[in-house]
Amino acid sequence: MTYPDYDSLKLDWPVERVLRITLSRGKMNAMDFQLHHDLGHIWALIDKDPDVNCVVVTGEGRAFSAGGEFDMIENIIADHDFRCKMWKDARTMVDSMLNCSKPIVSAINGAAAGGGLAVALLADVTVAAESAKLVDGHTVLGVAADDHGVAIWPLLTSMAKAKYYLMTSEPISGREAERIGLVSFCVPDEQCVPRALEIAEKLAKGPPAAVRWTKLSLNNWMKNAWPAFEASLAFGILGFTSPEAREGLDALKEKRPPNFNPTSYV
C-alpha cells in the first residue's frame, strides 16, 4: 500500500505490522480542512493494507489535537459549501473508523478536542496520559455536540455523564476519563506512547481474523446509535449558521466569556 504525502500526518512503523500515525501540525496540532479531511479518509486505505495488523494514533509534542483552528471555523460559519464539505468529512471519519477492521490504539498524549478528540475516542483501545485534557467544546463555541460524542459517550460512560460533559463542555483529566470509563487506561505521561505501542504489538501478534471480526462485531453497539449521531451532526452543522456560533467564536478569539442571548426560538 502506498499512502499519500500527507501535510500534517507522519507515518512510521515502530513495531512489526504496526502503523503509527502522528498528528503533526504546529505546537497544538490544531486542525485545518486538509488534516480533518485526511483523518477521514486514511482509514479506508489502512483497512486495505495487508501489511497493517494494528494502528497507533497520537499527537506530536504536548498535544494530541486541540481541535479546529479559528480560520477553519470562520469558513464553516461563512461558507455553505464549506460547511457541507466539513459535514461530509466528519461523517466519513466516524464511519471509516468504525468500519476499519484493523484495531486502532490511541495514545492521548495531551489536549484533545473537536475532531482530534473524535479520533482519540473512536479508537478501539484508548490510553490517556495523566496530564491529558479531554474536552468536547462544541457548546462553548455555540453549536451542538457532534463529531462523535452523542454516538459513543453514553455507551462508554453513562447517559448521565454524557449529558453533563457534552452540554457543559467541561474538560476532563486523563485520570477522571479513566474513572468514568471514557478511556481504557490512564498512565503517567512518559508511559503513554510506550503503553499504546505495547498494546498494539500484542494485538498485531494476535489472530488477525479473530481480532478484526471481534472489533467489527462490537462496533455494532455504536452503529446502533447512528441515527442519534446523524441528528447530532446535522444540528452541529446547522448551529454554525446561528448567532451563537458567531458569538462563541468571537469570545474565544477575544479570550472573554461569551454573551449568548438567553432567549431562543428553538
C-alpha positions as a LaTeX table, in Angstrom:
\begin{tabular}{lrrr}
\hline
Residue & $x$ (\AA) & $y$ (\AA) & $z$ (\AA) \\
\hline
Met1 & 0.00 & 0.00 & 0.00 \\
Thr2 & 1.28 & 3.46 & $-0.92$ \\
Tyr3 & $-0.02$ & 6.29 & 1.23 \\
Pro4 & $-0.28$ & 9.91 & 0.08 \\
Asp5 & 2.27 & 12.50 & 1.19 \\
Tyr6 & 0.17 & 13.98 & 3.98 \\
Asp7 & 0.80 & 17.57 & 5.04 \\
Ser8 & 0.14 & 17.01 & 8.74 \\
Leu9 & 0.29 & 13.26 & 9.32 \\
Lys10 & 3.54 & 11.38 & 9.87 \\
Leu11 & 3.51 & 7.64 & 9.25 \\
Asp12 & 6.07 & 5.18 & 10.58 \\
Trp13 & 6.38 & 1.54 & 11.65 \\
Pro14 & 7.64 & 1.42 & 15.27 \\
Val15 & 6.72 & $-2.26$ & 15.70 \\
Glu16 & 6.35 & $-5.03$ & 13.13 \\
Arg17 & 2.95 & $-4.77$ & 11.41 \\
Val18 & 2.02 & $-1.71$ & 13.50 \\
Leu19 & 1.47 & 1.56 & 11.65 \\
Arg20 & 1.83 & 4.70 & 13.74 \\
Ile21 & 0.01 & 7.87 & 12.70 \\
Thr22 & 1.31 & 11.04 & 14.34 \\
Leu23 & $-0.68$ & 14.25 & 14.03 \\
Ser24 & 1.88 & 16.96 & 13.32 \\
Arg25 & 0.64 & 20.49 & 12.78 \\
Gly26 & 2.09 & 23.26 & 14.92 \\
Lys27 & 2.53 & 23.12 & 18.66 \\
Met28 & $-1.06$ & 22.00 & 19.38 \\
Asn29 & $-1.84$ & 20.02 & 16.18 \\
Ala30 & $-4.92$ & 22.16 & 15.53 \\
Met31 & $-6.95$ & 21.02 & 12.55 \\
Asp32 & $-7.29$ & 22.77 & 9.24 \\
Phe33 & $-9.52$ & 21.44 & 6.49 \\
Gln34 & $-6.82$ & 19.21 & 4.99 \\
Leu35 & $-5.92$ & 17.48 & 8.25 \\
His36 & $-9.61$ & 16.94 & 9.03 \\
His37 & $-10.13$ & 15.57 & 5.53 \\
Asp38 & $-7.10$ & 13.27 & 5.69 \\
Leu39 & $-8.20$ & 11.86 & 9.06 \\
Gly40 & $-11.50$ & 10.99 & 7.47 \\
His41 & $-10.04$ & 9.09 & 4.53 \\
Ile42 & $-6.89$ & 7.35 & 5.76 \\
Trp43 & $-8.79$ & 4.53 & 7.49 \\
Ala44 & $-10.13$ & 3.05 & 4.26 \\
Leu45 & $-6.55$ & 2.79 & 2.98 \\
Ile46 & $-5.39$ & 1.16 & 6.21 \\
Asp47 & $-8.23$ & $-1.35$ & 6.03 \\
Lys48 & $-6.94$ & $-2.50$ & 2.63 \\
Asp49 & $-3.25$ & $-2.56$ & 3.61 \\
Pro50 & $-2.12$ & $-6.19$ & 4.04 \\
Asp51 & 0.96 & $-5.06$ & 5.98 \\
Val52 & $-1.05$ & $-3.47$ & 8.83 \\
Asn53 & $-2.36$ & $-5.53$ & 11.72 \\
Cys54 & $-2.80$ & $-2.64$ & 14.14 \\
Val55 & $-2.63$ & 1.15 & 14.21 \\
Val56 & $-1.41$ & 3.60 & 16.86 \\
Val57 & $-2.53$ & 7.21 & 16.56 \\
Thr58 & $-1.01$ & 10.00 & 18.65 \\
Gly59 & $-0.01$ & 13.65 & 18.53 \\
Glu60 & 3.39 & 15.28 & 18.15 \\
Gly61 & 4.65 & 17.39 & 21.01 \\
Arg62 & 2.50 & 18.21 & 24.02 \\
Ala63 & $-0.95$ & 17.84 & 22.45 \\
Phe64 & $-2.95$ & 15.18 & 20.70 \\
Ser65 & $-5.01$ & 17.75 & 18.80 \\
Ala66 & $-6.53$ & 20.94 & 20.18 \\
Gly67 & $-9.47$ & 20.87 & 17.75 \\
Gly68 & $-10.29$ & 23.07 & 14.79 \\
Glu69 & $-8.30$ & 26.21 & 14.11 \\
Phe70 & $-10.14$ & 29.54 & 14.11 \\
Asp71 & $-9.72$ & 30.15 & 10.36 \\
Met72 & $-11.41$ & 26.86 & 9.57 \\
Ile73 & $-14.29$ & 27.66 & 11.93 \\
Glu74 & $-14.67$ & 31.07 & 10.28 \\
Asn75 & $-15.05$ & 29.31 & 6.93 \\
Ile76 & $-17.65$ & 26.93 & 8.33 \\
Ile77 & $-19.69$ & 29.90 & 9.56 \\
Ala78 & $-19.32$ & 31.91 & 6.36 \\
Asp79 & $-19.48$ & 29.40 & 3.52 \\
His80 & $-22.37$ & 26.96 & 2.92 \\
Asp81 & $-20.39$ & 24.75 & 0.55 \\
Phe82 & $-17.52$ & 24.54 & 3.02 \\
Arg83 & $-19.95$ & 23.60 & 5.80 \\
Cys84 & $-21.21$ & 20.76 & 3.63 \\
Lys85 & $-17.67$ & 19.53 & 2.99 \\
Met86 & $-16.94$ & 19.53 & 6.71 \\
Trp87 & $-20.20$ & 17.71 & 7.42 \\
Lys88 & $-19.35$ & 15.05 & 4.86 \\
Asp89 & $-15.78$ & 14.60 & 6.11 \\
Ala90 & $-16.92$ & 14.35 & 9.74 \\
Arg91 & $-19.44$ & 11.70 & 8.77 \\
Thr92 & $-16.79$ & 9.83 & 6.78 \\
Met93 & $-14.33$ & 9.95 & 9.68 \\
Val94 & $-16.70$ & 8.29 & 12.13 \\
Asp95 & $-18.00$ & 5.77 & 9.60 \\
Ser96 & $-14.49$ & 4.84 & 8.38 \\
Met97 & $-13.06$ & 4.35 & 11.87 \\
Leu98 & $-15.98$ & 2.13 & 12.87 \\
Asn99 & $-15.64$ & 0.08 & 9.68 \\
Cys100 & $-11.85$ & $-0.17$ & 9.59 \\
Ser101 & $-11.29$ & $-3.80$ & 10.56 \\
Lys102 & $-7.76$ & $-3.20$ & 11.87 \\
Pro103 & $-7.68$ & $-2.45$ & 15.62 \\
Ile104 & $-6.77$ & 1.14 & 16.48 \\
Val105 & $-4.99$ & 2.23 & 19.67 \\
Ser106 & $-4.83$ & 5.90 & 20.60 \\
Ala107 & $-2.08$ & 7.42 & 22.74 \\
Ile108 & $-3.74$ & 10.59 & 24.04 \\
Asn109 & $-0.57$ & 12.40 & 25.00 \\
Gly110 & $-2.08$ & 15.82 & 25.74 \\
Ala111 & $-5.02$ & 18.08 & 24.96 \\
Ala112 & $-7.67$ & 16.50 & 22.75 \\
Ala113 & $-10.68$ & 18.45 & 21.46 \\
Gly114 & $-13.00$ & 18.63 & 18.46 \\
Gly115 & $-12.16$ & 16.29 & 15.59 \\
Gly116 & $-8.97$ & 15.28 & 17.39 \\
Leu117 & $-10.98$ & 14.05 & 20.36 \\
Ala118 & $-13.22$ & 12.12 & 17.97 \\
Val119 & $-10.22$ & 10.27 & 16.54 \\
Ala120 & $-8.82$ & 9.63 & 20.01 \\
Leu121 & $-12.02$ & 8.19 & 21.46 \\
Leu122 & $-13.18$ & 6.27 & 18.38 \\
Ala123 & $-10.04$ & 4.14 & 18.71 \\
Asp124 & $-10.65$ & 0.63 & 20.00 \\
Val125 & $-8.23$ & 0.94 & 22.92 \\
Thr126 & $-7.53$ & 4.37 & 24.39 \\
Val127 & $-4.51$ & 5.24 & 26.52 \\
Ala128 & $-4.53$ & 8.71 & 28.10 \\
Ala129 & $-1.63$ & 10.49 & 29.76 \\
Glu130 & $-2.30$ & 11.80 & 33.25 \\
Ser131 & $-1.83$ & 15.38 & 32.02 \\
Ala132 & $-4.17$ & 14.89 & 29.06 \\
Lys133 & $-7.21$ & 17.18 & 28.93 \\
Leu134 & $-10.20$ & 15.90 & 27.00 \\
Val135 & $-12.94$ & 18.36 & 26.12 \\
Asp136 & $-15.86$ & 18.31 & 23.75 \\
Gly137 & $-16.03$ & 22.08 & 23.41 \\
His138 & $-18.88$ & 22.44 & 20.96 \\
Thr139 & $-21.35$ & 24.15 & 23.26 \\
Val140 & $-18.73$ & 26.69 & 24.35 \\
Leu141 & $-18.47$ & 27.56 & 20.66 \\
Gly142 & $-22.24$ & 27.85 & 20.46 \\
Val143 & $-23.00$ & 24.71 & 18.45 \\
Ala144 & $-24.43$ & 21.32 & 19.36 \\
Ala145 & $-22.08$ & 18.47 & 20.27 \\
Asp146 & $-21.37$ & 16.50 & 17.11 \\
Asp147 & $-18.35$ & 14.66 & 15.63 \\
His148 & $-18.74$ & 11.56 & 17.80 \\
Gly149 & $-19.90$ & 12.39 & 21.33 \\
Val150 & $-23.62$ & 11.65 & 21.07 \\
Ala151 & $-22.87$ & 8.30 & 19.45 \\
Ile152 & $-20.34$ & 6.87 & 21.88 \\
Trp153 & $-20.14$ & 8.79 & 25.17 \\
Pro154 & $-23.37$ & 7.30 & 26.62 \\
Leu155 & $-22.05$ & 3.83 & 25.77 \\
Leu156 & $-18.56$ & 4.43 & 27.18 \\
Thr157 & $-19.68$ & 6.22 & 30.33 \\
Ser158 & $-23.40$ & 6.66 & 31.04 \\
Met159 & $-26.19$ & 8.87 & 29.79 \\
Ala160 & $-25.87$ & 10.95 & 32.97 \\
Lys161 & $-22.16$ & 11.64 & 32.46 \\
Ala162 & $-22.54$ & 12.14 & 28.70 \\
Lys163 & $-25.28$ & 14.72 & 29.12 \\
Tyr164 & $-23.31$ & 16.67 & 31.71 \\
Tyr165 & $-19.99$ & 16.82 & 29.88 \\
Leu166 & $-21.39$ & 17.28 & 26.37 \\
Met167 & $-23.79$ & 20.05 & 27.41 \\
Thr168 & $-21.33$ & 21.94 & 29.64 \\
Ser169 & $-18.09$ & 21.37 & 27.65 \\
Glu170 & $-16.28$ & 20.85 & 30.95 \\
Pro171 & $-12.73$ & 19.46 & 30.46 \\
Ile172 & $-11.90$ & 16.00 & 31.78 \\
Ser173 & $-8.45$ & 14.95 & 33.01 \\
Gly174 & $-6.90$ & 11.71 & 31.88 \\
Arg175 & $-7.37$ & 10.20 & 35.34 \\
Glu176 & $-11.05$ & 11.19 & 35.53 \\
Ala177 & $-11.61$ & 9.96 & 31.98 \\
Glu178 & $-10.39$ & 6.52 & 33.05 \\
Arg179 & $-12.52$ & 6.59 & 36.22 \\
Ile180 & $-15.76$ & 7.22 & 34.32 \\
Gly181 & $-14.89$ & 4.75 & 31.54 \\
Leu182 & $-14.28$ & 7.27 & 28.77 \\
Val183 & $-10.80$ & 5.82 & 28.12 \\
Ser184 & $-9.35$ & 2.35 & 28.58 \\
Phe185 & $-6.27$ & 3.34 & 30.60 \\
Cys186 & $-4.59$ & 6.37 & 32.16 \\
Val187 & $-0.83$ & 6.23 & 32.69 \\
Pro188 & 1.97 & 8.64 & 33.63 \\
Asp189 & 2.84 & 10.94 & 30.74 \\
Glu190 & 6.10 & 9.24 & 29.86 \\
Gln191 & 4.37 & 5.86 & 29.60 \\
Cys192 & 1.54 & 6.94 & 27.29 \\
Val193 & 3.05 & 6.13 & 23.89 \\
Pro194 & 5.07 & 3.10 & 25.11 \\
Arg195 & 1.93 & 1.59 & 26.66 \\
Ala196 & $-0.05$ & 2.18 & 23.46 \\
Leu197 & 2.71 & 0.52 & 21.43 \\
Glu198 & 2.80 & $-2.41$ & 23.85 \\
Ile199 & $-0.94$ & $-2.96$ & 23.39 \\
Ala200 & $-0.65$ & $-2.54$ & 19.62 \\
Glu201 & 2.13 & $-5.11$ & 19.41 \\
Lys202 & 0.02 & $-7.57$ & 21.38 \\
Leu203 & $-2.94$ & $-7.02$ & 19.05 \\
Ala204 & $-0.73$ & $-7.21$ & 15.95 \\
Lys205 & 0.58 & $-10.62$ & 17.04 \\
Gly206 & $-2.90$ & $-11.98$ & 17.69 \\
Pro207 & $-5.00$ & $-13.99$ & 15.22 \\
Pro208 & $-5.88$ & $-11.31$ & 12.62 \\
Ala209 & $-9.31$ & $-12.52$ & 11.56 \\
Ala210 & $-10.47$ & $-13.24$ & 15.12 \\
Val211 & $-9.35$ & $-9.81$ & 16.36 \\
Arg212 & $-10.87$ & $-7.95$ & 13.42 \\
Trp213 & $-14.19$ & $-9.78$ & 13.50 \\
Thr214 & $-14.43$ & $-9.18$ & 17.25 \\
Lys215 & $-13.88$ & $-5.46$ & 16.71 \\
Leu216 & $-16.43$ & $-5.24$ & 13.90 \\
Ser217 & $-18.98$ & $-7.15$ & 15.96 \\
Leu218 & $-18.52$ & $-4.91$ & 19.00 \\
Asn219 & $-18.80$ & $-1.78$ & 16.87 \\
Asn220 & $-22.38$ & $-2.71$ & 16.06 \\
Trp221 & $-23.21$ & $-1.32$ & 19.51 \\
Met222 & $-22.02$ & 2.08 & 18.26 \\
Lys223 & $-23.71$ & 1.65 & 14.90 \\
Asn224 & $-26.99$ & 1.23 & 16.75 \\
Ala225 & $-26.58$ & 4.88 & 17.71 \\
Trp226 & $-26.09$ & 6.00 & 14.08 \\
Pro227 & $-29.45$ & 7.84 & 13.88 \\
Ala228 & $-28.52$ & 9.79 & 17.04 \\
Phe229 & $-25.11$ & 10.57 & 15.53 \\
Glu230 & $-26.67$ & 11.76 & 12.26 \\
Ala231 & $-29.00$ & 14.07 & 14.18 \\
Ser232 & $-26.15$ & 15.49 & 16.26 \\
Leu233 & $-24.01$ & 16.10 & 13.18 \\
Ala234 & $-26.88$ & 17.85 & 11.41 \\
Phe235 & $-27.64$ & 20.01 & 14.45 \\
Gly236 & $-23.95$ & 20.80 & 14.84 \\
Ile237 & $-23.64$ & 21.99 & 11.24 \\
Leu238 & $-26.92$ & 23.92 & 11.50 \\
Gly239 & $-25.58$ & 25.66 & 14.59 \\
Phe240 & $-22.76$ & 27.23 & 12.61 \\
Thr241 & $-25.38$ & 29.33 & 10.81 \\
Ser242 & $-26.65$ & 30.78 & 14.11 \\
Pro243 & $-25.67$ & 33.94 & 16.01 \\
Glu244 & $-24.50$ & 31.70 & 18.85 \\
Ala245 & $-21.62$ & 30.32 & 16.77 \\
Arg246 & $-20.55$ & 33.83 & 15.79 \\
Glu247 & $-20.57$ & 34.97 & 19.42 \\
Gly248 & $-18.87$ & 31.79 & 20.61 \\
Leu249 & $-16.00$ & 32.12 & 18.15 \\
Asp250 & $-15.57$ & 35.85 & 18.82 \\
Ala251 & $-15.42$ & 35.18 & 22.55 \\
Leu252 & $-12.76$ & 32.51 & 22.08 \\
Lys253 & $-10.69$ & 34.81 & 19.89 \\
Glu254 & $-11.01$ & 37.69 & 22.33 \\
Lys255 & $-10.42$ & 35.43 & 25.35 \\
Arg256 & $-13.59$ & 36.57 & 27.13 \\
Pro257 & $-16.77$ & 34.87 & 28.36 \\
Pro258 & $-19.40$ & 34.56 & 25.62 \\
Asn259 & $-22.55$ & 36.63 & 25.87 \\
Phe260 & $-25.21$ & 34.33 & 24.45 \\
Asn261 & $-28.78$ & 35.59 & 24.04 \\
Pro262 & $-30.72$ & 33.88 & 26.87 \\
Thr263 & $-33.84$ & 33.59 & 24.72 \\
Ser264 & $-34.16$ & 31.40 & 21.66 \\
Tyr265 & $-36.76$ & 30.45 & 19.08 \\
Val266 & $-35.75$ & 26.78 & 19.39 \\
\hline
\end{tabular}
